[in-house]
């Protein structure tokens, strides 16, 4: 699990019942290919990343979602 994914899990536990009291921002990175290089994210990849973040954060919405890496 990537570091920010673990942090999302912890944050989801900490926020238990207090989600409405904060503005929640998180991020995703580009998908990794089999050879270890990063590739531009597809809509399908972004949607799966959003769903994974929502699950880890134990919420049904994210206020600000951003790409963590440059995409030319």
Predicted model as a PDB file, atoms N, CA, C, CB and O in Angstrom, pLDDT in the B-factor column:
MODEL        1                                                                  
ATOM      1  N   UNK A   1       0.844  -1.177   0.000  1.00 51.00           N  
ATOM      2  CA  UNK A   1       0.000   0.000   0.000  1.00 51.00           C  
ATOM      3  C   UNK A   1       0.890   1.241   0.000  1.00 51.00           C  
ATOM      4  CB  UNK A   1      -0.960  -0.002   1.221  1.00 51.00           C  
ATOM      5  O   UNK A   1       1.862   1.320   0.750  1.00 51.00           O  
ATOM      6  N   UNK A   2       0.554   2.182  -0.827  1.00 66.00           N  
ATOM      7  CA  UNK A   2       1.329   3.414  -0.876  1.00 66.00           C  
ATOM      8  C   UNK A   2       1.097   4.226   0.389  1.00 66.00           C  
ATOM      9  CB  UNK A   2       0.964   4.238  -2.120  1.00 66.00           C  
ATOM     10  O   UNK A   2       0.079   4.079   1.065  1.00 66.00           O  
ATOM     11  N   UNK A   3       2.054   5.078   0.689  1.00 71.00           N  
ATOM     12  CA  UNK A   3       2.005   5.849   1.935  1.00 71.00           C  
ATOM     13  C   UNK A   3       0.709   6.647   2.076  1.00 71.00           C  
ATOM     14  CB  UNK A   3       3.194   6.791   2.008  1.00 71.00           C  
ATOM     15  O   UNK A   3       0.079   6.618   3.133  1.00 71.00           O  
ATOM     16  N   UNK A   4       0.303   7.366   1.008  1.00 64.00           N  
ATOM     17  CA  UNK A   4      -0.903   8.188   1.155  1.00 64.00           C  
ATOM     18  C   UNK A   4      -2.149   7.325   1.309  1.00 64.00           C  
ATOM     19  CB  UNK A   4      -1.062   9.120  -0.050  1.00 64.00           C  
ATOM     20  O   UNK A   4      -3.122   7.758   1.927  1.00 64.00           O  
ATOM     21  N   UNK A   5      -2.139   6.114   0.761  1.00 80.00           N  
ATOM     22  CA  UNK A   5      -3.275   5.221   0.944  1.00 80.00           C  
ATOM     23  C   UNK A   5      -3.396   4.829   2.412  1.00 80.00           C  
ATOM     24  CB  UNK A   5      -3.132   3.966   0.058  1.00 80.00           C  
ATOM     25  O   UNK A   5      -4.498   4.780   2.959  1.00 80.00           O  
ATOM     26  N   UNK A   6      -2.266   4.552   3.045  1.00 87.00           N  
ATOM     27  CA  UNK A   6      -2.280   4.228   4.474  1.00 87.00           C  
ATOM     28  C   UNK A   6      -2.751   5.431   5.286  1.00 87.00           C  
ATOM     29  CB  UNK A   6      -0.879   3.779   4.946  1.00 87.00           C  
ATOM     30  O   UNK A   6      -3.484   5.281   6.264  1.00 87.00           O  
ATOM     31  N   UNK A   7      -2.325   6.627   4.872  1.00 89.00           N  
ATOM     32  CA  UNK A   7      -2.755   7.839   5.570  1.00 89.00           C  
ATOM     33  C   UNK A   7      -4.249   8.069   5.401  1.00 89.00           C  
ATOM     34  CB  UNK A   7      -1.978   9.054   5.060  1.00 89.00           C  
ATOM     35  O   UNK A   7      -4.913   8.514   6.337  1.00 89.00           O  
ATOM     36  N   UNK A   8      -4.790   7.773   4.219  1.00 91.00           N  
ATOM     37  CA  UNK A   8      -6.240   7.892   4.030  1.00 91.00           C  
ATOM     38  C   UNK A   8      -6.982   6.955   4.971  1.00 91.00           C  
ATOM     39  CB  UNK A   8      -6.624   7.590   2.570  1.00 91.00           C  
ATOM     40  O   UNK A   8      -8.017   7.324   5.526  1.00 91.00           O  
ATOM     41  N   UNK A   9      -6.470   5.762   5.151  1.00 93.00           N  
ATOM     42  CA  UNK A   9      -7.103   4.799   6.051  1.00 93.00           C  
ATOM     43  C   UNK A   9      -7.119   5.323   7.480  1.00 93.00           C  
ATOM     44  CB  UNK A   9      -6.378   3.449   5.992  1.00 93.00           C  
ATOM     45  O   UNK A   9      -8.142   5.242   8.161  1.00 93.00           O  
ATOM     46  N   UNK A  10      -6.009   5.850   7.932  1.00 93.00           N  
ATOM     47  CA  UNK A  10      -5.925   6.421   9.280  1.00 93.00           C  
ATOM     48  C   UNK A  10      -6.860   7.617   9.407  1.00 93.00           C  
ATOM     49  CB  UNK A  10      -4.474   6.839   9.608  1.00 93.00           C  
ATOM     50  O   UNK A  10      -7.579   7.744  10.399  1.00 93.00           O  
ATOM     51  N   UNK A  11      -6.853   8.491   8.410  1.00 91.00           N  
ATOM     52  CA  UNK A  11      -7.726   9.664   8.448  1.00 91.00           C  
ATOM     53  C   UNK A  11      -9.195   9.256   8.487  1.00 91.00           C  
ATOM     54  CB  UNK A  11      -7.464  10.565   7.237  1.00 91.00           C  
ATOM     55  O   UNK A  11      -9.993   9.877   9.188  1.00 91.00           O  
ATOM     56  N   UNK A  12      -9.551   8.227   7.746  1.00 92.00           N  
ATOM     57  CA  UNK A  12     -10.925   7.725   7.781  1.00 92.00           C  
ATOM     58  C   UNK A  12     -11.330   7.288   9.182  1.00 92.00           C  
ATOM     59  CB  UNK A  12     -11.085   6.561   6.811  1.00 92.00           C  
ATOM     60  O   UNK A  12     -12.473   7.502   9.589  1.00 92.00           O  
ATOM     61  N   UNK A  13     -10.420   6.687   9.916  1.00 93.00           N  
ATOM     62  CA  UNK A  13     -10.698   6.271  11.296  1.00 93.00           C  
ATOM     63  C   UNK A  13     -10.807   7.478  12.224  1.00 93.00           C  
ATOM     64  CB  UNK A  13      -9.603   5.320  11.800  1.00 93.00           C  
ATOM     65  O   UNK A  13     -11.677   7.522  13.094  1.00 93.00           O  
ATOM     66  N   UNK A  14      -9.925   8.450  12.036  1.00 92.00           N  
ATOM     67  CA  UNK A  14      -9.908   9.642  12.896  1.00 92.00           C  
ATOM     68  C   UNK A  14     -11.165  10.488  12.692  1.00 92.00           C  
ATOM     69  CB  UNK A  14      -8.654  10.489  12.613  1.00 92.00           C  
ATOM     70  O   UNK A  14     -11.700  11.052  13.646  1.00 92.00           O  
ATOM     71  N   UNK A  15     -11.627  10.573  11.460  1.00 89.00           N  
ATOM     72  CA  UNK A  15     -12.772  11.429  11.144  1.00 89.00           C  
ATOM     73  C   UNK A  15     -14.112  10.818  11.501  1.00 89.00           C  
ATOM     74  CB  UNK A  15     -12.764  11.761   9.696  1.00 89.00           C  
ATOM     75  O   UNK A  15     -15.145  11.475  11.375  1.00 89.00           O  
ATOM     76  N   UNK A  16     -14.111   9.600  11.935  1.00 86.00           N  
ATOM     77  CA  UNK A  16     -15.343   8.874  12.224  1.00 86.00           C  
ATOM     78  C   UNK A  16     -16.414   9.773  12.843  1.00 86.00           C  
ATOM     79  CB  UNK A  16     -15.049   7.711  13.151  1.00 86.00           C  
ATOM     80  O   UNK A  16     -16.289  10.209  13.988  1.00 86.00           O  
ATOM     81  N   UNK A  17     -17.466  10.041  12.071  1.00 86.00           N  
ATOM     82  CA  UNK A  17     -18.579  10.847  12.558  1.00 86.00           C  
ATOM     83  C   UNK A  17     -18.383  12.353  12.457  1.00 86.00           C  
ATOM     84  CB  UNK A  17     -18.843  10.500  13.959  1.00 86.00           C  
ATOM     85  O   UNK A  17     -19.301  13.104  12.786  1.00 86.00           O  
ATOM     86  N   UNK A  18     -17.221  12.822  12.015  1.00 90.00           N  
ATOM     87  CA  UNK A  18     -16.962  14.261  11.948  1.00 90.00           C  
ATOM     88  C   UNK A  18     -16.691  14.753  10.522  1.00 90.00           C  
ATOM     89  CB  UNK A  18     -15.784  14.608  12.834  1.00 90.00           C  
ATOM     90  O   UNK A  18     -16.171  15.855  10.342  1.00 90.00           O  
ATOM     91  N   UNK A  19     -17.026  13.974   9.538  1.00 88.00           N  
ATOM     92  CA  UNK A  19     -16.721  14.313   8.153  1.00 88.00           C  
ATOM     93  C   UNK A  19     -17.285  15.672   7.743  1.00 88.00           C  
ATOM     94  CB  UNK A  19     -17.258  13.243   7.234  1.00 88.00           C  
ATOM     95  O   UNK A  19     -16.623  16.425   7.028  1.00 88.00           O  
ATOM     96  N   UNK A  20     -18.477  15.987   8.181  1.00 90.00           N  
ATOM     97  CA  UNK A  20     -19.132  17.245   7.781  1.00 90.00           C  
ATOM     98  C   UNK A  20     -18.430  18.486   8.332  1.00 90.00           C  
ATOM     99  CB  UNK A  20     -20.576  17.242   8.245  1.00 90.00           C  
ATOM    100  O   UNK A  20     -18.717  19.597   7.887  1.00 90.00           O  
ATOM    101  N   UNK A  21     -17.531  18.321   9.276  1.00 93.00           N  
ATOM    102  CA  UNK A  21     -16.849  19.446   9.917  1.00 93.00           C  
ATOM    103  C   UNK A  21     -15.570  19.885   9.207  1.00 93.00           C  
ATOM    104  CB  UNK A  21     -16.524  19.086  11.329  1.00 93.00           C  
ATOM    105  O   UNK A  21     -14.943  20.857   9.629  1.00 93.00           O  
ATOM    106  N   UNK A  22     -15.171  19.195   8.144  1.00 93.00           N  
ATOM    107  CA  UNK A  22     -13.902  19.503   7.486  1.00 93.00           C  
ATOM    108  C   UNK A  22     -14.061  19.625   5.971  1.00 93.00           C  
ATOM    109  CB  UNK A  22     -12.870  18.431   7.812  1.00 93.00           C  
ATOM    110  O   UNK A  22     -15.060  19.188   5.399  1.00 93.00           O  
ATOM    111  N   UNK A  23     -13.066  20.221   5.341  1.00 95.00           N  
ATOM    112  CA  UNK A  23     -12.923  20.177   3.887  1.00 95.00           C  
ATOM    113  C   UNK A  23     -11.878  19.099   3.619  1.00 95.00           C  
ATOM    114  CB  UNK A  23     -12.501  21.599   3.269  1.00 95.00           C  
ATOM    115  O   UNK A  23     -10.746  19.188   4.095  1.00 95.00           O  
ATOM    116  N   UNK A  24     -12.261  18.090   2.859  1.00 94.00           N  
ATOM    117  CA  UNK A  24     -11.402  16.937   2.639  1.00 94.00           C  
ATOM    118  C   UNK A  24     -10.755  16.997   1.262  1.00 94.00           C  
ATOM    119  CB  UNK A  24     -12.196  15.642   2.793  1.00 94.00           C  
ATOM    120  O   UNK A  24     -11.449  17.039   0.245  1.00 94.00           O  
ATOM    121  N   UNK A  25      -9.434  17.000   1.231  1.00 93.00           N  
ATOM    122  CA  UNK A  25      -8.667  16.964  -0.012  1.00 93.00           C  
ATOM    123  C   UNK A  25      -7.781  15.734   0.008  1.00 93.00           C  
ATOM    124  CB  UNK A  25      -7.819  18.260  -0.199  1.00 93.00           C  
ATOM    125  O   UNK A  25      -7.215  15.379   1.042  1.00 93.00           O  
ATOM    126  N   UNK A  26      -7.667  15.092  -1.135  1.00 91.00           N  
ATOM    127  CA  UNK A  26      -6.756  13.961  -1.269  1.00 91.00           C  
ATOM    128  C   UNK A  26      -6.275  13.904  -2.709  1.00 91.00           C  
ATOM    129  CB  UNK A  26      -7.443  12.622  -0.854  1.00 91.00           C  
ATOM    130  O   UNK A  26      -6.610  14.781  -3.506  1.00 91.00           O  
ATOM    131  N   UNK A  27      -5.506  12.899  -3.051  1.00 87.00           N  
ATOM    132  CA  UNK A  27      -4.850  12.872  -4.358  1.00 87.00           C  
ATOM    133  C   UNK A  27      -4.739  11.460  -4.892  1.00 87.00           C  
ATOM    134  CB  UNK A  27      -3.471  13.500  -4.274  1.00 87.00           C  
ATOM    135  O   UNK A  27      -4.951  10.479  -4.179  1.00 87.00           O  
ATOM    136  N   UNK A  28      -4.399  11.388  -6.170  1.00 86.00           N  
ATOM    137  CA  UNK A  28      -4.062  10.119  -6.793  1.00 86.00           C  
ATOM    138  C   UNK A  28      -2.828  10.354  -7.651  1.00 86.00           C  
ATOM    139  CB  UNK A  28      -5.257   9.550  -7.641  1.00 86.00           C  
ATOM    140  O   UNK A  28      -2.490  11.497  -7.958  1.00 86.00           O  
ATOM    141  N   UNK A  29      -2.167   9.295  -8.032  1.00 78.00           N  
ATOM    142  CA  UNK A  29      -1.007   9.385  -8.911  1.00 78.00           C  
ATOM    143  C   UNK A  29      -1.304   8.614 -10.178  1.00 78.00           C  
ATOM    144  CB  UNK A  29       0.273   8.845  -8.219  1.00 78.00           C  
ATOM    145  O   UNK A  29      -2.318   7.921 -10.267  1.00 78.00           O  
ATOM    146  N   UNK A  30      -0.439   8.729 -11.143  1.00 69.00           N  
ATOM    147  CA  UNK A  30      -0.616   8.003 -12.398  1.00 69.00           C  
ATOM    148  C   UNK A  30      -0.503   6.500 -12.166  1.00 69.00           C  
ATOM    149  CB  UNK A  30       0.421   8.461 -13.439  1.00 69.00           C  
ATOM    150  O   UNK A  30       0.135   6.038 -11.220  1.00 69.00           O  
ATOM    151  N   UNK A  31      -1.132   5.772 -13.041  1.00 68.00           N  
ATOM    152  CA  UNK A  31      -1.046   4.312 -12.986  1.00 68.00           C  
ATOM    153  C   UNK A  31       0.369   3.871 -13.331  1.00 68.00           C  
ATOM    154  CB  UNK A  31      -2.070   3.658 -13.951  1.00 68.00           C  
ATOM    155  O   UNK A  31       1.046   4.510 -14.136  1.00 68.00           O  
ATOM    156  N   UNK A  32       0.805   2.794 -12.729  1.00 66.00           N  
ATOM    157  CA  UNK A  32       2.130   2.246 -13.030  1.00 66.00           C  
ATOM    158  C   UNK A  32       1.963   1.132 -14.056  1.00 66.00           C  
ATOM    159  CB  UNK A  32       2.841   1.717 -11.734  1.00 66.00           C  
ATOM    160  O   UNK A  32       1.042   0.320 -13.962  1.00 66.00           O  
ATOM    161  N   UNK A  33       2.854   1.102 -15.027  1.00 68.00           N  
ATOM    162  CA  UNK A  33       2.834   0.017 -15.998  1.00 68.00           C  
ATOM    163  C   UNK A  33       3.625  -1.164 -15.444  1.00 68.00           C  
ATOM    164  CB  UNK A  33       3.415   0.480 -17.364  1.00 68.00           C  
ATOM    165  O   UNK A  33       4.256  -1.059 -14.392  1.00 68.00           O  
ATOM    166  N   UNK A  34       3.587  -2.264 -16.140  1.00 71.00           N  
ATOM    167  CA  UNK A  34       4.304  -3.466 -15.682  1.00 71.00           C  
ATOM    168  C   UNK A  34       5.806  -3.272 -15.623  1.00 71.00           C  
ATOM    169  CB  UNK A  34       3.992  -4.630 -16.589  1.00 71.00           C  
ATOM    170  O   UNK A  34       6.485  -3.949 -14.850  1.00 71.00           O  
ATOM    171  N   UNK A  35       6.347  -2.347 -16.437  1.00 71.00           N  
ATOM    172  CA  UNK A  35       7.803  -2.137 -16.417  1.00 71.00           C  
ATOM    173  C   UNK A  35       8.230  -1.079 -15.395  1.00 71.00           C  
ATOM    174  CB  UNK A  35       8.286  -1.729 -17.803  1.00 71.00           C  
ATOM    175  O   UNK A  35       9.401  -0.702 -15.352  1.00 71.00           O  
ATOM    176  N   UNK A  36       7.286  -0.595 -14.569  1.00 60.00           N  
ATOM    177  CA  UNK A  36       7.624   0.344 -13.505  1.00 60.00           C  
ATOM    178  C   UNK A  36       7.566   1.802 -13.902  1.00 60.00           C  
ATOM    179  CB  UNK A  36       8.969   0.046 -13.006  1.00 60.00           C  
ATOM    180  O   UNK A  36       7.834   2.674 -13.075  1.00 60.00           O  
ATOM    181  N   UNK A  37       7.223   2.090 -15.147  1.00 61.00           N  
ATOM    182  CA  UNK A  37       7.097   3.482 -15.571  1.00 61.00           C  
ATOM    183  C   UNK A  37       5.663   3.942 -15.383  1.00 61.00           C  
ATOM    184  CB  UNK A  37       7.536   3.656 -17.043  1.00 61.00           C  
ATOM    185  O   UNK A  37       4.728   3.141 -15.408  1.00 61.00           O  
ATOM    186  N   UNK A  38       5.508   5.228 -15.197  1.00 62.00           N  
ATOM    187  CA  UNK A  38       4.161   5.768 -15.013  1.00 62.00           C  
ATOM    188  C   UNK A  38       3.542   6.093 -16.366  1.00 62.00           C  
ATOM    189  CB  UNK A  38       4.192   7.028 -14.116  1.00 62.00           C  
ATOM    190  O   UNK A  38       4.229   6.518 -17.295  1.00 62.00           O  
ATOM    191  N   UNK A  39       2.248   5.889 -16.457  1.00 69.00           N  
ATOM    192  CA  UNK A  39       1.505   6.187 -17.671  1.00 69.00           C  
ATOM    193  C   UNK A  39       0.385   7.161 -17.340  1.00 69.00           C  
ATOM    194  CB  UNK A  39       0.942   4.895 -18.313  1.00 69.00           C  
ATOM    195  O   UNK A  39      -0.075   7.218 -16.200  1.00 69.00           O  
ATOM    196  N   UNK A  40      -0.047   7.914 -18.317  1.00 71.00           N  
ATOM    197  CA  UNK A  40      -1.143   8.865 -18.104  1.00 71.00           C  
ATOM    198  C   UNK A  40      -2.385   8.119 -17.622  1.00 71.00           C  
ATOM    199  CB  UNK A  40      -1.455   9.654 -19.410  1.00 71.00           C  
ATOM    200  O   UNK A  40      -2.691   7.036 -18.120  1.00 71.00           O  
ATOM    201  N   UNK A  41      -3.093   8.687 -16.663  1.00 75.00           N  
ATOM    202  CA  UNK A  41      -4.268   8.007 -16.119  1.00 75.00           C  
ATOM    203  C   UNK A  41      -5.463   8.102 -17.067  1.00 75.00           C  
ATOM    204  CB  UNK A  41      -4.635   8.597 -14.760  1.00 75.00           C  
ATOM    205  O   UNK A  41      -5.718   9.145 -17.667  1.00 75.00           O  
ATOM    206  N   UNK A  42      -6.172   7.012 -17.184  1.00 80.00           N  
ATOM    207  CA  UNK A  42      -7.401   6.988 -17.967  1.00 80.00           C  
ATOM    208  C   UNK A  42      -8.574   7.352 -17.059  1.00 80.00           C  
ATOM    209  CB  UNK A  42      -7.618   5.592 -18.626  1.00 80.00           C  
ATOM    210  O   UNK A  42      -8.433   7.382 -15.836  1.00 80.00           O  
ATOM    211  N   UNK A  43      -9.716   7.624 -17.654  1.00 84.00           N  
ATOM    212  CA  UNK A  43     -10.912   7.898 -16.859  1.00 84.00           C  
ATOM    213  C   UNK A  43     -11.223   6.699 -15.949  1.00 84.00           C  
ATOM    214  CB  UNK A  43     -12.123   8.212 -17.785  1.00 84.00           C  
ATOM    215  O   UNK A  43     -11.570   6.872 -14.781  1.00 84.00           O  
ATOM    216  N   UNK A  44     -11.095   5.499 -16.493  1.00 85.00           N  
ATOM    217  CA  UNK A  44     -11.370   4.289 -15.713  1.00 85.00           C  
ATOM    218  C   UNK A  44     -10.435   4.209 -14.502  1.00 85.00           C  
ATOM    219  CB  UNK A  44     -11.215   3.027 -16.595  1.00 85.00           C  
ATOM    220  O   UNK A  44     -10.875   3.887 -13.398  1.00 85.00           O  
ATOM    221  N   UNK A  45      -9.144   4.501 -14.709  1.00 83.00           N  
ATOM    222  CA  UNK A  45      -8.183   4.463 -13.610  1.00 83.00           C  
ATOM    223  C   UNK A  45      -8.532   5.510 -12.551  1.00 83.00           C  
ATOM    224  CB  UNK A  45      -6.755   4.693 -14.137  1.00 83.00           C  
ATOM    225  O   UNK A  45      -8.513   5.211 -11.357  1.00 83.00           O  
ATOM    226  N   UNK A  46      -8.851   6.733 -12.979  1.00 86.00           N  
ATOM    227  CA  UNK A  46      -9.193   7.799 -12.028  1.00 86.00           C  
ATOM    228  C   UNK A  46     -10.425   7.420 -11.219  1.00 86.00           C  
ATOM    229  CB  UNK A  46      -9.433   9.131 -12.766  1.00 86.00           C  
ATOM    230  O   UNK A  46     -10.448   7.606 -10.003  1.00 86.00           O  
ATOM    231  N   UNK A  47     -11.443   6.893 -11.879  1.00 90.00           N  
ATOM    232  CA  UNK A  47     -12.662   6.503 -11.163  1.00 90.00           C  
ATOM    233  C   UNK A  47     -12.381   5.396 -10.145  1.00 90.00           C  
ATOM    234  CB  UNK A  47     -13.737   6.039 -12.157  1.00 90.00           C  
ATOM    235  O   UNK A  47     -12.937   5.416  -9.047  1.00 90.00           O  
ATOM    236  N   UNK A  48     -11.534   4.442 -10.492  1.00 88.00           N  
ATOM    237  CA  UNK A  48     -11.208   3.386  -9.520  1.00 88.00           C  
ATOM    238  C   UNK A  48     -10.391   3.949  -8.365  1.00 88.00           C  
ATOM    239  CB  UNK A  48     -10.435   2.237 -10.202  1.00 88.00           C  
ATOM    240  O   UNK A  48     -10.540   3.508  -7.225  1.00 88.00           O  
ATOM    241  N   UNK A  49      -9.519   4.932  -8.654  1.00 88.00           N  
ATOM    242  CA  UNK A  49      -8.743   5.573  -7.593  1.00 88.00           C  
ATOM    243  C   UNK A  49      -9.654   6.351  -6.650  1.00 88.00           C  
ATOM    244  CB  UNK A  49      -7.681   6.505  -8.192  1.00 88.00           C  
ATOM    245  O   UNK A  49      -9.459   6.330  -5.435  1.00 88.00           O  
ATOM    246  N   UNK A  50     -10.651   7.039  -7.209  1.00 92.00           N  
ATOM    247  CA  UNK A  50     -11.630   7.774  -6.387  1.00 92.00           C  
ATOM    248  C   UNK A  50     -12.373   6.790  -5.477  1.00 92.00           C  
ATOM    249  CB  UNK A  50     -12.647   8.560  -7.291  1.00 92.00           C  
ATOM    250  O   UNK A  50     -12.492   7.022  -4.274  1.00 92.00           O  
ATOM    251  N   UNK A  51     -12.862   5.709  -6.047  1.00 94.00           N  
ATOM    252  CA  UNK A  51     -13.609   4.726  -5.252  1.00 94.00           C  
ATOM    253  C   UNK A  51     -12.748   4.147  -4.131  1.00 94.00           C  
ATOM    254  CB  UNK A  51     -14.125   3.595  -6.151  1.00 94.00           C  
ATOM    255  O   UNK A  51     -13.225   3.949  -3.014  1.00 94.00           O  
ATOM    256  N   UNK A  52     -11.489   3.879  -4.431  1.00 91.00           N  
ATOM    257  CA  UNK A  52     -10.590   3.348  -3.402  1.00 91.00           C  
ATOM    258  C   UNK A  52     -10.373   4.375  -2.292  1.00 91.00           C  
ATOM    259  CB  UNK A  52      -9.237   2.941  -4.022  1.00 91.00           C  
ATOM    260  O   UNK A  52     -10.363   4.023  -1.112  1.00 91.00           O  
ATOM    261  N   UNK A  53     -10.200   5.646  -2.667  1.00 92.00           N  
ATOM    262  CA  UNK A  53     -10.033   6.708  -1.659  1.00 92.00           C  
ATOM    263  C   UNK A  53     -11.279   6.835  -0.799  1.00 92.00           C  
ATOM    264  CB  UNK A  53      -9.723   8.058  -2.335  1.00 92.00           C  
ATOM    265  O   UNK A  53     -11.179   6.954   0.422  1.00 92.00           O  
ATOM    266  N   UNK A  54     -12.451   6.811  -1.422  1.00 94.00           N  
ATOM    267  CA  UNK A  54     -13.705   6.912  -0.662  1.00 94.00           C  
ATOM    268  C   UNK A  54     -13.822   5.778   0.352  1.00 94.00           C  
ATOM    269  CB  UNK A  54     -14.916   6.894  -1.613  1.00 94.00           C  
ATOM    270  O   UNK A  54     -14.247   5.990   1.487  1.00 94.00           O  
ATOM    271  N   UNK A  55     -13.448   4.596  -0.061  1.00 95.00           N  
ATOM    272  CA  UNK A  55     -13.507   3.438   0.838  1.00 95.00           C  
ATOM    273  C   UNK A  55     -12.541   3.611   2.006  1.00 95.00           C  
ATOM    274  CB  UNK A  55     -13.185   2.139   0.072  1.00 95.00           C  
ATOM    275  O   UNK A  55     -12.918   3.418   3.162  1.00 95.00           O  
ATOM    276  N   UNK A  56     -11.310   3.972   1.707  1.00 93.00           N  
ATOM    277  CA  UNK A  56     -10.311   4.135   2.774  1.00 93.00           C  
ATOM    278  C   UNK A  56     -10.685   5.268   3.728  1.00 93.00           C  
ATOM    279  CB  UNK A  56      -8.927   4.404   2.170  1.00 93.00           C  
ATOM    280  O   UNK A  56     -10.459   5.171   4.934  1.00 93.00           O  
ATOM    281  N   UNK A  57     -11.258   6.338   3.182  1.00 94.00           N  
ATOM    282  CA  UNK A  57     -11.613   7.502   3.995  1.00 94.00           C  
ATOM    283  C   UNK A  57     -12.951   7.332   4.720  1.00 94.00           C  
ATOM    284  CB  UNK A  57     -11.664   8.739   3.121  1.00 94.00           C  
ATOM    285  O   UNK A  57     -13.320   8.155   5.558  1.00 94.00           O  
ATOM    286  N   UNK A  58     -13.663   6.270   4.393  1.00 94.00           N  
ATOM    287  CA  UNK A  58     -14.975   5.993   4.995  1.00 94.00           C  
ATOM    288  C   UNK A  58     -15.930   7.175   4.816  1.00 94.00           C  
ATOM    289  CB  UNK A  58     -14.818   5.669   6.492  1.00 94.00           C  
ATOM    290  O   UNK A  58     -16.557   7.638   5.769  1.00 94.00           O  
ATOM    291  N   UNK A  59     -16.024   7.645   3.582  1.00 94.00           N  
ATOM    292  CA  UNK A  59     -16.902   8.767   3.275  1.00 94.00           C  
ATOM    293  C   UNK A  59     -17.555   8.538   1.926  1.00 94.00           C  
ATOM    294  CB  UNK A  59     -16.125  10.102   3.286  1.00 94.00           C  
ATOM    295  O   UNK A  59     -17.163   7.637   1.184  1.00 94.00           O  
ATOM    296  N   UNK A  60     -18.542   9.344   1.609  1.00 94.00           N  
ATOM    297  CA  UNK A  60     -19.195   9.217   0.307  1.00 94.00           C  
ATOM    298  C   UNK A  60     -18.906  10.404  -0.605  1.00 94.00           C  
ATOM    299  CB  UNK A  60     -20.690   9.069   0.492  1.00 94.00           C  
ATOM    300  O   UNK A  60     -19.442  10.477  -1.711  1.00 94.00           O  
ATOM    301  N   UNK A  61     -18.054  11.345  -0.149  1.00 95.00           N  
ATOM    302  CA  UNK A  61     -17.647  12.441  -1.024  1.00 95.00           C  
ATOM    303  C   UNK A  61     -16.295  13.002  -0.608  1.00 95.00           C  
ATOM    304  CB  UNK A  61     -18.699  13.548  -1.016  1.00 95.00           C  
ATOM    305  O   UNK A  61     -15.892  12.927   0.553  1.00 95.00           O  
ATOM    306  N   UNK A  62     -15.611  13.565  -1.598  1.00 95.00           N  
ATOM    307  CA  UNK A  62     -14.317  14.225  -1.397  1.00 95.00           C  
ATOM    308  C   UNK A  62     -14.481  15.634  -1.940  1.00 95.00           C  
ATOM    309  CB  UNK A  62     -13.121  13.447  -2.114  1.00 95.00           C  
ATOM    310  O   UNK A  62     -14.992  15.817  -3.045  1.00 95.00           O  
ATOM    311  N   UNK A  63     -14.057  16.623  -1.182  1.00 96.00           N  
ATOM    312  CA  UNK A  63     -14.229  18.012  -1.609  1.00 96.00           C  
ATOM    313  C   UNK A  63     -13.243  18.438  -2.699  1.00 96.00           C  
ATOM    314  CB  UNK A  63     -14.083  18.926  -0.423  1.00 96.00           C  
ATOM    315  O   UNK A  63     -13.606  19.199  -3.596  1.00 96.00           O  
ATOM    316  N   UNK A  64     -12.033  17.967  -2.629  1.00 94.00           N  
ATOM    317  CA  UNK A  64     -10.996  18.355  -3.591  1.00 94.00           C  
ATOM    318  C   UNK A  64     -10.139  17.138  -3.889  1.00 94.00           C  
ATOM    319  CB  UNK A  64     -10.122  19.533  -3.047  1.00 94.00           C  
ATOM    320  O   UNK A  64      -9.498  16.587  -2.993  1.00 94.00           O  
ATOM    321  N   UNK A  65     -10.128  16.719  -5.151  1.00 90.00           N  
ATOM    322  CA  UNK A  65      -9.370  15.537  -5.570  1.00 90.00           C  
ATOM    323  C   UNK A  65      -8.406  15.962  -6.655  1.00 90.00           C  
ATOM    324  CB  UNK A  65     -10.312  14.392  -6.074  1.00 90.00           C  
ATOM    325  O   UNK A  65      -8.820  16.531  -7.665  1.00 90.00           O  
ATOM    326  N   UNK A  66      -7.134  15.696  -6.461  1.00 89.00           N  
ATOM    327  CA  UNK A  66      -6.143  16.198  -7.409  1.00 89.00           C  
ATOM    328  C   UNK A  66      -5.154  15.127  -7.850  1.00 89.00           C  
ATOM    329  CB  UNK A  66      -5.393  17.354  -6.802  1.00 89.00           C  
ATOM    330  O   UNK A  66      -4.900  14.155  -7.140  1.00 89.00           O  
ATOM    331  N   UNK A  67      -4.605  15.335  -9.042  1.00 84.00           N  
ATOM    332  CA  UNK A  67      -3.559  14.440  -9.526  1.00 84.00           C  
ATOM    333  C   UNK A  67      -2.239  14.875  -8.891  1.00 84.00           C  
ATOM    334  CB  UNK A  67      -3.470  14.455 -11.098  1.00 84.00           C  
ATOM    335  O   UNK A  67      -1.898  16.058  -8.887  1.00 84.00           O  
ATOM    336  N   UNK A  68      -1.514  13.914  -8.364  1.00 75.00           N  
ATOM    337  CA  UNK A  68      -0.291  14.187  -7.613  1.00 75.00           C  
ATOM    338  C   UNK A  68       0.938  14.312  -8.506  1.00 75.00           C  
ATOM    339  CB  UNK A  68      -0.063  13.100  -6.598  1.00 75.00           C  
ATOM    340  O   UNK A  68       1.994  14.722  -8.025  1.00 75.00           O  
ATOM    341  N   UNK A  69       0.837  13.979  -9.760  1.00 71.00           N  
ATOM    342  CA  UNK A  69       1.993  13.945 -10.631  1.00 71.00           C  
ATOM    343  C   UNK A  69       1.705  14.716 -11.917  1.00 71.00           C  
ATOM    344  CB  UNK A  69       2.388  12.495 -10.945  1.00 71.00           C  
ATOM    345  O   UNK A  69       0.555  14.787 -12.348  1.00 71.00           O  
ATOM    346  N   UNK A  70       2.716  15.284 -12.521  1.00 66.00           N  
ATOM    347  CA  UNK A  70       2.592  16.048 -13.750  1.00 66.00           C  
ATOM    348  C   UNK A  70       2.115  15.142 -14.886  1.00 66.00           C  
ATOM    349  CB  UNK A  70       3.934  16.713 -14.111  1.00 66.00           C  
ATOM    350  O   UNK A  70       2.606  14.023 -15.038  1.00 66.00           O  
ATOM    351  N   UNK A  71       1.164  15.624 -15.679  1.00 61.00           N  
ATOM    352  CA  UNK A  71       0.662  14.888 -16.841  1.00 61.00           C  
ATOM    353  C   UNK A  71       0.769  15.794 -18.061  1.00 61.00           C  
ATOM    354  CB  UNK A  71      -0.818  14.411 -16.622  1.00 61.00           C  
ATOM    355  O   UNK A  71      -0.048  16.698 -18.233  1.00 61.00           O  
ATOM    356  N   UNK A  72       1.776  15.559 -18.916  1.00 60.00           N  
ATOM    357  CA  UNK A  72       1.972  16.431 -20.064  1.00 60.00           C  
ATOM    358  C   UNK A  72       0.796  16.396 -21.013  1.00 60.00           C  
ATOM    359  CB  UNK A  72       3.226  16.051 -20.796  1.00 60.00           C  
ATOM    360  O   UNK A  72       0.807  17.080 -22.036  1.00 60.00           O  
TER     361      UNK A  72                                                      
ENDMDL                                                                          
END                                                                             
